[in-house]
Amino acid sequence: MSDWGPVFMAVVLFILLTPGLLFQVPGRHRSIEFGNFQTSGASIMVHTLLYFALICVFLLAVKVHLYLG
């Protein structure tokens, strides 16, 4: 059996934390902007740190597993 939990969590978090797609922290004019489809270097760094922290929590602490087959 293959464990698809880490792959699923990585893809979902990548989609949700893409800067400018759903939200952007920090925004260009406000601290949080929603759906502006723009990005900056600072927001890329913040979203990268959020992604790393959340992927570590879900994979190491919560131990998300998804077995198919």
mmJSON file of the N, C-alpha and C atoms, coordinates in Angstrom:
{"data_MODEL":{"atom_site":{
"group_PDB":["ATOM","ATOM","ATOM","ATOM","ATOM","ATOM","ATOM","ATOM","ATOM","ATOM","ATOM","ATOM","ATOM","ATOM","ATOM","ATOM","ATOM","ATOM","ATOM","ATOM","ATOM","ATOM","ATOM","ATOM","ATOM","ATOM","ATOM","ATOM","ATOM","ATOM","ATOM","ATOM","ATOM","ATOM","ATOM","ATOM","ATOM","ATOM","ATOM","ATOM","ATOM","ATOM","ATOM","ATOM","ATOM","ATOM","ATOM","ATOM","ATOM","ATOM","ATOM","ATOM","ATOM","ATOM","ATOM","ATOM","ATOM","ATOM","ATOM","ATOM","ATOM","ATOM","ATOM","ATOM","ATOM","ATOM","ATOM","ATOM","ATOM","ATOM","ATOM","ATOM","ATOM","ATOM","ATOM","ATOM","ATOM","ATOM","ATOM","ATOM","ATOM","ATOM","ATOM","ATOM","ATOM","ATOM","ATOM","ATOM","ATOM","ATOM","ATOM","ATOM","ATOM","ATOM","ATOM","ATOM","ATOM","ATOM","ATOM","ATOM","ATOM","ATOM","ATOM","ATOM","ATOM","ATOM","ATOM","ATOM","ATOM","ATOM","ATOM","ATOM","ATOM","ATOM","ATOM","ATOM","ATOM","ATOM","ATOM","ATOM","ATOM","ATOM","ATOM","ATOM","ATOM","ATOM","ATOM","ATOM","ATOM","ATOM","ATOM","ATOM","ATOM","ATOM","ATOM","ATOM","ATOM","ATOM","ATOM","ATOM","ATOM","ATOM","ATOM","ATOM","ATOM","ATOM","ATOM","ATOM","ATOM","ATOM","ATOM","ATOM","ATOM","ATOM","ATOM","ATOM","ATOM","ATOM","ATOM","ATOM","ATOM","ATOM","ATOM","ATOM","ATOM","ATOM","ATOM","ATOM","ATOM","ATOM","ATOM","ATOM","ATOM","ATOM","ATOM","ATOM","ATOM","ATOM","ATOM","ATOM","ATOM","ATOM","ATOM","ATOM","ATOM","ATOM","ATOM","ATOM","ATOM","ATOM","ATOM","ATOM","ATOM","ATOM","ATOM","ATOM","ATOM","ATOM","ATOM","ATOM","ATOM","ATOM","ATOM","ATOM","ATOM","ATOM","ATOM"],
"id":[1,2,3,4,5,6,7,8,9,10,11,12,13,14,15,16,17,18,19,20,21,22,23,24,25,26,27,28,29,30,31,32,33,34,35,36,37,38,39,40,41,42,43,44,45,46,47,48,49,50,51,52,53,54,55,56,57,58,59,60,61,62,63,64,65,66,67,68,69,70,71,72,73,74,75,76,77,78,79,80,81,82,83,84,85,86,87,88,89,90,91,92,93,94,95,96,97,98,99,100,101,102,103,104,105,106,107,108,109,110,111,112,113,114,115,116,117,118,119,120,121,122,123,124,125,126,127,128,129,130,131,132,133,134,135,136,137,138,139,140,141,142,143,144,145,146,147,148,149,150,151,152,153,154,155,156,157,158,159,160,161,162,163,164,165,166,167,168,169,170,171,172,173,174,175,176,177,178,179,180,181,182,183,184,185,186,187,188,189,190,191,192,193,194,195,196,197,198,199,200,201,202,203,204,205,206,207],
"type_symbol":["N","C","C","N","C","C","N","C","C","N","C","C","N","C","C","N","C","C","N","C","C","N","C","C","N","C","C","N","C","C","N","C","C","N","C","C","N","C","C","N","C","C","N","C","C","N","C","C","N","C","C","N","C","C","N","C","C","N","C","C","N","C","C","N","C","C","N","C","C","N","C","C","N","C","C","N","C","C","N","C","C","N","C","C","N","C","C","N","C","C","N","C","C","N","C","C","N","C","C","N","C","C","N","C","C","N","C","C","N","C","C","N","C","C","N","C","C","N","C","C","N","C","C","N","C","C","N","C","C","N","C","C","N","C","C","N","C","C","N","C","C","N","C","C","N","C","C","N","C","C","N","C","C","N","C","C","N","C","C","N","C","C","N","C","C","N","C","C","N","C","C","N","C","C","N","C","C","N","C","C","N","C","C","N","C","C","N","C","C","N","C","C","N","C","C","N","C","C","N","C","C","N","C","C","N","C","C"],
"label_atom_id":["N","CA","C","N","CA","C","N","CA","C","N","CA","C","N","CA","C","N","CA","C","N","CA","C","N","CA","C","N","CA","C","N","CA","C","N","CA","C","N","CA","C","N","CA","C","N","CA","C","N","CA","C","N","CA","C","N","CA","C","N","CA","C","N","CA","C","N","CA","C","N","CA","C","N","CA","C","N","CA","C","N","CA","C","N","CA","C","N","CA","C","N","CA","C","N","CA","C","N","CA","C","N","CA","C","N","CA","C","N","CA","C","N","CA","C","N","CA","C","N","CA","C","N","CA","C","N","CA","C","N","CA","C","N","CA","C","N","CA","C","N","CA","C","N","CA","C","N","CA","C","N","CA","C","N","CA","C","N","CA","C","N","CA","C","N","CA","C","N","CA","C","N","CA","C","N","CA","C","N","CA","C","N","CA","C","N","CA","C","N","CA","C","N","CA","C","N","CA","C","N","CA","C","N","CA","C","N","CA","C","N","CA","C","N","CA","C","N","CA","C","N","CA","C","N","CA","C","N","CA","C","N","CA","C","N","CA","C","N","CA","C"],
"label_alt_id":[null,null,null,null,null,null,null,null,null,null,null,null,null,null,null,null,null,null,null,null,null,null,null,null,null,null,null,null,null,null,null,null,null,null,null,null,null,null,null,null,null,null,null,null,null,null,null,null,null,null,null,null,null,null,null,null,null,null,null,null,null,null,null,null,null,null,null,null,null,null,null,null,null,null,null,null,null,null,null,null,null,null,null,null,null,null,null,null,null,null,null,null,null,null,null,null,null,null,null,null,null,null,null,null,null,null,null,null,null,null,null,null,null,null,null,null,null,null,null,null,null,null,null,null,null,null,null,null,null,null,null,null,null,null,null,null,null,null,null,null,null,null,null,null,null,null,null,null,null,null,null,null,null,null,null,null,null,null,null,null,null,null,null,null,null,null,null,null,null,null,null,null,null,null,null,null,null,null,null,null,null,null,null,null,null,null,null,null,null,null,null,null,null,null,null,null,null,null,null,null,null,null,null,null,null,null,null],
"label_comp_id":["MET","MET","MET","SER","SER","SER","ASP","ASP","ASP","TRP","TRP","TRP","GLY","GLY","GLY","PRO","PRO","PRO","VAL","VAL","VAL","PHE","PHE","PHE","MET","MET","MET","ALA","ALA","ALA","VAL","VAL","VAL","VAL","VAL","VAL","LEU","LEU","LEU","PHE","PHE","PHE","ILE","ILE","ILE","LEU","LEU","LEU","LEU","LEU","LEU","THR","THR","THR","PRO","PRO","PRO","GLY","GLY","GLY","LEU","LEU","LEU","LEU","LEU","LEU","PHE","PHE","PHE","GLN","GLN","GLN","VAL","VAL","VAL","PRO","PRO","PRO","GLY","GLY","GLY","ARG","ARG","ARG","HIS","HIS","HIS","ARG","ARG","ARG","SER","SER","SER","ILE","ILE","ILE","GLU","GLU","GLU","PHE","PHE","PHE","GLY","GLY","GLY","ASN","ASN","ASN","PHE","PHE","PHE","GLN","GLN","GLN","THR","THR","THR","SER","SER","SER","GLY","GLY","GLY","ALA","ALA","ALA","SER","SER","SER","ILE","ILE","ILE","MET","MET","MET","VAL","VAL","VAL","HIS","HIS","HIS","THR","THR","THR","LEU","LEU","LEU","LEU","LEU","LEU","TYR","TYR","TYR","PHE","PHE","PHE","ALA","ALA","ALA","LEU","LEU","LEU","ILE","ILE","ILE","CYS","CYS","CYS","VAL","VAL","VAL","PHE","PHE","PHE","LEU","LEU","LEU","LEU","LEU","LEU","ALA","ALA","ALA","VAL","VAL","VAL","LYS","LYS","LYS","VAL","VAL","VAL","HIS","HIS","HIS","LEU","LEU","LEU","TYR","TYR","TYR","LEU","LEU","LEU","GLY","GLY","GLY"],
"label_asym_id":["A","A","A","A","A","A","A","A","A","A","A","A","A","A","A","A","A","A","A","A","A","A","A","A","A","A","A","A","A","A","A","A","A","A","A","A","A","A","A","A","A","A","A","A","A","A","A","A","A","A","A","A","A","A","A","A","A","A","A","A","A","A","A","A","A","A","A","A","A","A","A","A","A","A","A","A","A","A","A","A","A","A","A","A","A","A","A","A","A","A","A","A","A","A","A","A","A","A","A","A","A","A","A","A","A","A","A","A","A","A","A","A","A","A","A","A","A","A","A","A","A","A","A","A","A","A","A","A","A","A","A","A","A","A","A","A","A","A","A","A","A","A","A","A","A","A","A","A","A","A","A","A","A","A","A","A","A","A","A","A","A","A","A","A","A","A","A","A","A","A","A","A","A","A","A","A","A","A","A","A","A","A","A","A","A","A","A","A","A","A","A","A","A","A","A","A","A","A","A","A","A","A","A","A","A","A","A"],
"label_entity_id":["1","1","1","1","1","1","1","1","1","1","1","1","1","1","1","1","1","1","1","1","1","1","1","1","1","1","1","1","1","1","1","1","1","1","1","1","1","1","1","1","1","1","1","1","1","1","1","1","1","1","1","1","1","1","1","1","1","1","1","1","1","1","1","1","1","1","1","1","1","1","1","1","1","1","1","1","1","1","1","1","1","1","1","1","1","1","1","1","1","1","1","1","1","1","1","1","1","1","1","1","1","1","1","1","1","1","1","1","1","1","1","1","1","1","1","1","1","1","1","1","1","1","1","1","1","1","1","1","1","1","1","1","1","1","1","1","1","1","1","1","1","1","1","1","1","1","1","1","1","1","1","1","1","1","1","1","1","1","1","1","1","1","1","1","1","1","1","1","1","1","1","1","1","1","1","1","1","1","1","1","1","1","1","1","1","1","1","1","1","1","1","1","1","1","1","1","1","1","1","1","1","1","1","1","1","1","1"],
"label_seq_id":[1,1,1,2,2,2,3,3,3,4,4,4,5,5,5,6,6,6,7,7,7,8,8,8,9,9,9,10,10,10,11,11,11,12,12,12,13,13,13,14,14,14,15,15,15,16,16,16,17,17,17,18,18,18,19,19,19,20,20,20,21,21,21,22,22,22,23,23,23,24,24,24,25,25,25,26,26,26,27,27,27,28,28,28,29,29,29,30,30,30,31,31,31,32,32,32,33,33,33,34,34,34,35,35,35,36,36,36,37,37,37,38,38,38,39,39,39,40,40,40,41,41,41,42,42,42,43,43,43,44,44,44,45,45,45,46,46,46,47,47,47,48,48,48,49,49,49,50,50,50,51,51,51,52,52,52,53,53,53,54,54,54,55,55,55,56,56,56,57,57,57,58,58,58,59,59,59,60,60,60,61,61,61,62,62,62,63,63,63,64,64,64,65,65,65,66,66,66,67,67,67,68,68,68,69,69,69],
"pdbx_PDB_ins_code":[null,null,null,null,null,null,null,null,null,null,null,null,null,null,null,null,null,null,null,null,null,null,null,null,null,null,null,null,null,null,null,null,null,null,null,null,null,null,null,null,null,null,null,null,null,null,null,null,null,null,null,null,null,null,null,null,null,null,null,null,null,null,null,null,null,null,null,null,null,null,null,null,null,null,null,null,null,null,null,null,null,null,null,null,null,null,null,null,null,null,null,null,null,null,null,null,null,null,null,null,null,null,null,null,null,null,null,null,null,null,null,null,null,null,null,null,null,null,null,null,null,null,null,null,null,null,null,null,null,null,null,null,null,null,null,null,null,null,null,null,null,null,null,null,null,null,null,null,null,null,null,null,null,null,null,null,null,null,null,null,null,null,null,null,null,null,null,null,null,null,null,null,null,null,null,null,null,null,null,null,null,null,null,null,null,null,null,null,null,null,null,null,null,null,null,null,null,null,null,null,null,null,null,null,null,null,null],
"Cartn_x":[0.829,0.0,0.87,0.432,1.151,0.488,1.306,0.812,0.734,-0.498,-0.705,-0.981,-0.932,-1.194,-0.254,1.075,1.99,1.821,1.548,1.35,0.088,-0.988,-2.259,-2.137,-1.519,-1.365,-0.488,0.586,1.474,0.748,-0.042,-0.769,-1.841,-2.597,-3.654,-3.066,-2.016,-1.402,-0.77,-0.177,0.413,-0.658,-1.802,-2.883,-3.44,-3.67,-4.255,-3.308,-2.001,-1.047,-0.291,-0.771,-0.16,-0.437,0.607,0.38,-0.443,-1.493,-2.323,-3.498,-3.52,-4.631,-5.872,-5.826,-6.941,-6.713,-5.512,-5.174,-3.684,-3.286,-1.871,-1.522,-0.493,-0.004,1.462,2.001,1.344,0.939,-0.149,-0.621,0.142,-0.161,0.519,0.01,-1.291,-1.868,-2.439,-2.677,-3.209,-2.38,-2.631,-1.87,-2.314,-3.603,-4.12,-5.007,-4.744,-5.581,-6.099,-7.309,-7.954,-8.153,-7.703,-7.957,-7.479,-6.282,-5.803,-4.917,-4.524,-3.703,-2.4,-1.859,-0.56,0.273,1.576,2.439,3.639,4.348,5.573,6.579,7.793,8.833,8.535,8.003,7.68,6.56,5.555,4.454,4.912,5.832,6.375,7.098,7.864,8.594,7.627,6.612,5.646,4.888,4.439,3.694,4.584,5.871,6.802,6.981,7.128,7.268,5.99,4.823,3.559,3.43,3.792,3.731,4.636,5.86,6.808,6.297,5.78,5.286,4.088,3.151,1.957,2.26,3.15,3.485,4.215,5.038,5.703,4.691,3.746,2.737,1.908,1.413,0.54,1.268,2.511,3.204,3.971,4.498,5.302,4.522,3.679,2.956,1.626,0.849,-0.462,-0.348,0.668,0.938,-0.257,-0.534,-1.633,-1.259,-2.14,-1.927,-3.184,-2.997,-4.101,-3.669,-4.29,-3.938,-5.022,-4.617,-5.547,-5.218,-6.245,-5.996,-6.396],
"Cartn_y":[-1.189,0.0,1.247,2.236,3.507,4.515,5.297,6.347,7.647,8.086,9.298,10.517,10.397,11.515,12.691,12.462,13.585,14.27,13.49,14.078,14.925,14.389,15.119,16.411,16.355,17.558,18.599,18.165,19.103,19.817,19.082,19.697,20.657,20.251,21.116,22.392,22.256,23.451,24.341,23.745,24.543,25.364,24.766,25.488,26.581,26.267,27.247,28.388,28.112,29.128,29.778,29.639,30.357,31.844,32.675,34.1,34.749,35.463,36.2,35.422,34.105,33.328,33.496,33.063,33.268,34.489,34.595,35.744,36.008,37.189,37.57,38.283,37.775,38.377,38.684,39.83,41.137,41.567,42.297,42.814,44.062,44.567,45.777,47.029,47.058,48.252,47.986,46.726,46.351,45.199,44.836,43.72,42.382,42.243,41.042,41.485,40.95,41.23,39.903,39.916,38.695,38.745,37.701,37.515,38.611,39.132,40.216,39.736,38.467,37.855,38.607,39.225,39.879,39.352,39.544,39.047,39.968,39.794,40.559,39.617,40.069,39.25,38.944,39.937,39.732,38.707,38.765,37.806,36.398,36.275,34.961,34.373,35.185,34.711,34.305,35.107,34.798,33.518,33.372,32.18,30.935,31.093,29.972,29.504,30.435,30.068,29.434,29.96,29.353,27.928,27.734,26.401,25.429,25.834,24.973,24.615,25.603,25.341,24.396,24.623,23.789,22.38,22.241,20.898,20.111,20.781,20.102,19.671,20.524,20.169,18.986,19.044,17.976,16.661,16.695,15.446,14.869,15.723,15.225,15.101,16.066,16.039,15.291,15.595,14.977,13.626,13.445,12.211,11.817,12.673,12.441,11.304,10.306,9.167,8.938,8.556,8.246,7.06,5.924,4.692,4.384,4.186,3.837,2.446,1.741,0.454,-0.724],
"Cartn_z":[0.0,0.0,0.0,-0.712,-0.759,0.169,0.808,1.692,0.891,0.592,-0.197,0.681,1.987,2.89,2.694,2.672,2.474,1.114,0.077,-1.253,-1.272,-0.715,-0.674,0.119,1.298,2.125,1.439,0.788,0.106,-1.029,-1.801,-2.92,-2.42,-1.417,-0.882,-0.286,0.51,1.1,0.037,-0.992,-2.064,-2.773,-3.045,-3.716,-2.811,-1.548,-0.633,-0.288,-0.256,0.17,-0.986,-2.201,-3.319,-3.132,-3.034,-2.773,-3.876,-3.473,-4.402,-4.944,-4.78,-5.321,-4.453,-3.213,-2.289,-1.413,-0.868,-0.028,-0.139,0.315,0.287,1.58,2.266,3.505,3.308,3.445,3.493,2.094,2.018,0.735,0.334,-0.828,-1.3,-0.591,-0.259,0.356,1.747,2.094,3.398,3.945,5.187,5.75,5.158,4.842,4.184,3.028,1.843,0.681,0.144,-0.362,-0.839,-2.346,-3.043,-4.449,-5.369,-5.152,-6.006,-7.149,-7.165,-8.218,-8.472,-7.441,-7.508,-6.351,-6.428,-5.361,-5.211,-4.129,-3.879,-3.216,-3.109,-2.482,-1.03,-0.321,1.091,1.262,0.398,0.52,0.142,-0.801,-1.138,0.07,0.766,1.946,3.067,3.322,4.379,4.051,2.819,2.431,2.438,2.116,2.183,3.625,4.545,5.956,6.5,6.091,6.5,5.96,4.703,4.088,4.839,5.105,5.807,7.204,7.931,9.284,9.26,8.36,8.309,7.812,6.845,6.353,7.442,8.229,9.354,10.408,10.73,11.729,11.254,10.024,9.541,9.326,8.869,8.567,9.745,10.611,11.725,13.027,13.324,14.592,14.482,13.466,13.319,12.613,11.787,11.045,10.161,9.2,8.262,7.327,7.218,6.336,5.507,4.254,3.359,2.509,2.757,2.038,1.011,-0.225,-1.299,-1.809,-2.176,-2.805,-2.06],
"occupancy":[1.0,1.0,1.0,1.0,1.0,1.0,1.0,1.0,1.0,1.0,1.0,1.0,1.0,1.0,1.0,1.0,1.0,1.0,1.0,1.0,1.0,1.0,1.0,1.0,1.0,1.0,1.0,1.0,1.0,1.0,1.0,1.0,1.0,1.0,1.0,1.0,1.0,1.0,1.0,1.0,1.0,1.0,1.0,1.0,1.0,1.0,1.0,1.0,1.0,1.0,1.0,1.0,1.0,1.0,1.0,1.0,1.0,1.0,1.0,1.0,1.0,1.0,1.0,1.0,1.0,1.0,1.0,1.0,1.0,1.0,1.0,1.0,1.0,1.0,1.0,1.0,1.0,1.0,1.0,1.0,1.0,1.0,1.0,1.0,1.0,1.0,1.0,1.0,1.0,1.0,1.0,1.0,1.0,1.0,1.0,1.0,1.0,1.0,1.0,1.0,1.0,1.0,1.0,1.0,1.0,1.0,1.0,1.0,1.0,1.0,1.0,1.0,1.0,1.0,1.0,1.0,1.0,1.0,1.0,1.0,1.0,1.0,1.0,1.0,1.0,1.0,1.0,1.0,1.0,1.0,1.0,1.0,1.0,1.0,1.0,1.0,1.0,1.0,1.0,1.0,1.0,1.0,1.0,1.0,1.0,1.0,1.0,1.0,1.0,1.0,1.0,1.0,1.0,1.0,1.0,1.0,1.0,1.0,1.0,1.0,1.0,1.0,1.0,1.0,1.0,1.0,1.0,1.0,1.0,1.0,1.0,1.0,1.0,1.0,1.0,1.0,1.0,1.0,1.0,1.0,1.0,1.0,1.0,1.0,1.0,1.0,1.0,1.0,1.0,1.0,1.0,1.0,1.0,1.0,1.0,1.0,1.0,1.0,1.0,1.0,1.0,1.0,1.0,1.0,1.0,1.0,1.0],
"B_iso_or_equiv":[0.0,0.0,0.0,0.0,0.0,0.0,0.0,0.0,0.0,0.0,0.0,0.0,0.0,0.0,0.0,0.0,0.0,0.0,0.0,0.0,0.0,0.0,0.0,0.0,0.0,0.0,0.0,0.0,0.0,0.0,0.0,0.0,0.0,0.0,0.0,0.0,0.0,0.0,0.0,0.0,0.0,0.0,0.0,0.0,0.0,0.0,0.0,0.0,0.0,0.0,0.0,0.0,0.0,0.0,0.0,0.0,0.0,0.0,0.0,0.0,0.0,0.0,0.0,0.0,0.0,0.0,0.0,0.0,0.0,0.0,0.0,0.0,0.0,0.0,0.0,0.0,0.0,0.0,0.0,0.0,0.0,0.0,0.0,0.0,0.0,0.0,0.0,0.0,0.0,0.0,0.0,0.0,0.0,0.0,0.0,0.0,0.0,0.0,0.0,0.0,0.0,0.0,0.0,0.0,0.0,0.0,0.0,0.0,0.0,0.0,0.0,0.0,0.0,0.0,0.0,0.0,0.0,0.0,0.0,0.0,0.0,0.0,0.0,0.0,0.0,0.0,0.0,0.0,0.0,0.0,0.0,0.0,0.0,0.0,0.0,0.0,0.0,0.0,0.0,0.0,0.0,0.0,0.0,0.0,0.0,0.0,0.0,0.0,0.0,0.0,0.0,0.0,0.0,0.0,0.0,0.0,0.0,0.0,0.0,0.0,0.0,0.0,0.0,0.0,0.0,0.0,0.0,0.0,0.0,0.0,0.0,0.0,0.0,0.0,0.0,0.0,0.0,0.0,0.0,0.0,0.0,0.0,0.0,0.0,0.0,0.0,0.0,0.0,0.0,0.0,0.0,0.0,0.0,0.0,0.0,0.0,0.0,0.0,0.0,0.0,0.0,0.0,0.0,0.0,0.0,0.0,0.0],
"pdbx_formal_charge":[null,null,null,null,null,null,null,null,null,null,null,null,null,null,null,null,null,null,null,null,null,null,null,null,null,null,null,null,null,null,null,null,null,null,null,null,null,null,null,null,null,null,null,null,null,null,null,null,null,null,null,null,null,null,null,null,null,null,null,null,null,null,null,null,null,null,null,null,null,null,null,null,null,null,null,null,null,null,null,null,null,null,null,null,null,null,null,null,null,null,null,null,null,null,null,null,null,null,null,null,null,null,null,null,null,null,null,null,null,null,null,null,null,null,null,null,null,null,null,null,null,null,null,null,null,null,null,null,null,null,null,null,null,null,null,null,null,null,null,null,null,null,null,null,null,null,null,null,null,null,null,null,null,null,null,null,null,null,null,null,null,null,null,null,null,null,null,null,null,null,null,null,null,null,null,null,null,null,null,null,null,null,null,null,null,null,null,null,null,null,null,null,null,null,null,null,null,null,null,null,null,null,null,null,null,null,null],
"auth_seq_id":[1,1,1,2,2,2,3,3,3,4,4,4,5,5,5,6,6,6,7,7,7,8,8,8,9,9,9,10,10,10,11,11,11,12,12,12,13,13,13,14,14,14,15,15,15,16,16,16,17,17,17,18,18,18,19,19,19,20,20,20,21,21,21,22,22,22,23,23,23,24,24,24,25,25,25,26,26,26,27,27,27,28,28,28,29,29,29,30,30,30,31,31,31,32,32,32,33,33,33,34,34,34,35,35,35,36,36,36,37,37,37,38,38,38,39,39,39,40,40,40,41,41,41,42,42,42,43,43,43,44,44,44,45,45,45,46,46,46,47,47,47,48,48,48,49,49,49,50,50,50,51,51,51,52,52,52,53,53,53,54,54,54,55,55,55,56,56,56,57,57,57,58,58,58,59,59,59,60,60,60,61,61,61,62,62,62,63,63,63,64,64,64,65,65,65,66,66,66,67,67,67,68,68,68,69,69,69],
"auth_comp_id":["MET","MET","MET","SER","SER","SER","ASP","ASP","ASP","TRP","TRP","TRP","GLY","GLY","GLY","PRO","PRO","PRO","VAL","VAL","VAL","PHE","PHE","PHE","MET","MET","MET","ALA","ALA","ALA","VAL","VAL","VAL","VAL","VAL","VAL","LEU","LEU","LEU","PHE","PHE","PHE","ILE","ILE","ILE","LEU","LEU","LEU","LEU","LEU","LEU","THR","THR","THR","PRO","PRO","PRO","GLY","GLY","GLY","LEU","LEU","LEU","LEU","LEU","LEU","PHE","PHE","PHE","GLN","GLN","GLN","VAL","VAL","VAL","PRO","PRO","PRO","GLY","GLY","GLY","ARG","ARG","ARG","HIS","HIS","HIS","ARG","ARG","ARG","SER","SER","SER","ILE","ILE","ILE","GLU","GLU","GLU","PHE","PHE","PHE","GLY","GLY","GLY","ASN","ASN","ASN","PHE","PHE","PHE","GLN","GLN","GLN","THR","THR","THR","SER","SER","SER","GLY","GLY","GLY","ALA","ALA","ALA","SER","SER","SER","ILE","ILE","ILE","MET","MET","MET","VAL","VAL","VAL","HIS","HIS","HIS","THR","THR","THR","LEU","LEU","LEU","LEU","LEU","LEU","TYR","TYR","TYR","PHE","PHE","PHE","ALA","ALA","ALA","LEU","LEU","LEU","ILE","ILE","ILE","CYS","CYS","CYS","VAL","VAL","VAL","PHE","PHE","PHE","LEU","LEU","LEU","LEU","LEU","LEU","ALA","ALA","ALA","VAL","VAL","VAL","LYS","LYS","LYS","VAL","VAL","VAL","HIS","HIS","HIS","LEU","LEU","LEU","TYR","TYR","TYR","LEU","LEU","LEU","GLY","GLY","GLY"],
"auth_asym_id":["A","A","A","A","A","A","A","A","A","A","A","A","A","A","A","A","A","A","A","A","A","A","A","A","A","A","A","A","A","A","A","A","A","A","A","A","A","A","A","A","A","A","A","A","A","A","A","A","A","A","A","A","A","A","A","A","A","A","A","A","A","A","A","A","A","A","A","A","A","A","A","A","A","A","A","A","A","A","A","A","A","A","A","A","A","A","A","A","A","A","A","A","A","A","A","A","A","A","A","A","A","A","A","A","A","A","A","A","A","A","A","A","A","A","A","A","A","A","A","A","A","A","A","A","A","A","A","A","A","A","A","A","A","A","A","A","A","A","A","A","A","A","A","A","A","A","A","A","A","A","A","A","A","A","A","A","A","A","A","A","A","A","A","A","A","A","A","A","A","A","A","A","A","A","A","A","A","A","A","A","A","A","A","A","A","A","A","A","A","A","A","A","A","A","A","A","A","A","A","A","A","A","A","A","A","A","A"],
"auth_atom_id":["N","CA","C","N","CA","C","N","CA","C","N","CA","C","N","CA","C","N","CA","C","N","CA","C","N","CA","C","N","CA","C","N","CA","C","N","CA","C","N","CA","C","N","CA","C","N","CA","C","N","CA","C","N","CA","C","N","CA","C","N","CA","C","N","CA","C","N","CA","C","N","CA","C","N","CA","C","N","CA","C","N","CA","C","N","CA","C","N","CA","C","N","CA","C","N","CA","C","N","CA","C","N","CA","C","N","CA","C","N","CA","C","N","CA","C","N","CA","C","N","CA","C","N","CA","C","N","CA","C","N","CA","C","N","CA","C","N","CA","C","N","CA","C","N","CA","C","N","CA","C","N","CA","C","N","CA","C","N","CA","C","N","CA","C","N","CA","C","N","CA","C","N","CA","C","N","CA","C","N","CA","C","N","CA","C","N","CA","C","N","CA","C","N","CA","C","N","CA","C","N","CA","C","N","CA","C","N","CA","C","N","CA","C","N","CA","C","N","CA","C","N","CA","C","N","CA","C","N","CA","C","N","CA","C","N","CA","C","N","CA","C"],
"pdbx_PDB_model_num":[1,1,1,1,1,1,1,1,1,1,1,1,1,1,1,1,1,1,1,1,1,1,1,1,1,1,1,1,1,1,1,1,1,1,1,1,1,1,1,1,1,1,1,1,1,1,1,1,1,1,1,1,1,1,1,1,1,1,1,1,1,1,1,1,1,1,1,1,1,1,1,1,1,1,1,1,1,1,1,1,1,1,1,1,1,1,1,1,1,1,1,1,1,1,1,1,1,1,1,1,1,1,1,1,1,1,1,1,1,1,1,1,1,1,1,1,1,1,1,1,1,1,1,1,1,1,1,1,1,1,1,1,1,1,1,1,1,1,1,1,1,1,1,1,1,1,1,1,1,1,1,1,1,1,1,1,1,1,1,1,1,1,1,1,1,1,1,1,1,1,1,1,1,1,1,1,1,1,1,1,1,1,1,1,1,1,1,1,1,1,1,1,1,1,1,1,1,1,1,1,1,1,1,1,1,1,1]
}}}
